[in-house]
């Protein structure tokens, strides 16, 4: 298993080229990242490695993410309860 990034690196990785993504990621990291289990931290960090247009499409609901771990994290970041 990967070792999660430290919080400073995660904060930096949340600074994106799109304001819409910044508005989602930065508050999520500040409020939830440190309390998450390492597996979830790793999923979130892997998600941040995706390109902005892809993230934008997933988070805005224009496309469905096919990766189940990413899809669950997207729901979590957006603040919508899972079924």
C-alpha positions in Angstrom: 0.0 0.0 0.0 1.2 3.5 -0.7 2.0 5.9 2.1 -0.4 8.9 2.1 1.1 12.3 1.3 1.6 14.7 4.1 -1.1 17.4 4.4 1.1 20.2 3.0 1.6 18.3 -0.3 -2.0 17.4 -0.5 -3.0 21.0 0.0 -0.6 22.0 -2.8 -2.0 19.3 -5.1 -5.5 20.6 -4.5 -4.6 23.9 -6.1 -5.9 23.3 -9.6 -6.2 25.3 -12.8 -10.0 25.5 -12.4 -11.7 27.4 -9.7 -14.6 25.0 -9.6 -12.2 22.2 -8.5 -10.4 24.4 -6.0 -13.7 25.2 -4.3 -14.4 21.5 -3.9 -11.0 20.2 -3.0 -9.6 22.7 -0.6 -12.4 22.7 1.9 -12.6 18.9 1.7 -8.9 18.6 2.6 -9.1 21.1 5.4 -12.2 19.4 7.0 -11.7 15.7 6.3 -8.4 14.6 4.9 -6.5 14.0 8.2 -9.3 12.0 9.8 -9.6 9.7 6.8 -8.2 6.1 6.8 -5.0 5.7 4.9 -6.7 3.8 2.1 -9.1 6.7 1.5 -6.2 9.2 1.7 -4.4 7.2 -1.0 -7.5 7.1 -3.2 -7.9 10.9 -2.9 -4.2 11.5 -3.7 -4.5 9.2 -6.8 -7.6 11.1 -7.8 -5.7 14.3 -7.6 -3.2 12.9 -10.2 -6.0 13.0 -12.8 -6.2 15.8 -15.3 -8.4 18.8 -14.6 -10.8 18.4 -17.6 -11.4 14.8 -16.5 -11.9 15.8 -12.9 -14.2 18.6 -13.9 -16.4 16.2 -16.0 -16.7 13.8 -13.1 -17.4 16.3 -10.4 -19.8 18.3 -12.4 -21.7 15.2 -13.5 -21.0 15.5 -17.2 -19.4 12.0 -17.2 -19.5 9.0 -15.0 -16.2 7.8 -13.5 -15.6 4.1 -14.3 -13.1 3.6 -11.4 -15.2 2.5 -8.4 -12.8 3.9 -5.8 -12.7 7.2 -7.6 -16.5 7.3 -8.0 -17.0 6.7 -4.3 -14.4 9.5 -3.4 -16.1 11.9 -5.8 -19.4 11.4 -4.0 -17.7 11.9 -0.7 -15.9 15.1 -1.8 -19.1 16.5 -3.3 -20.8 15.9 0.1 -23.5 13.6 -1.2 -24.4 10.5 0.8 -23.9 7.2 -0.8 -26.7 4.7 -1.2 
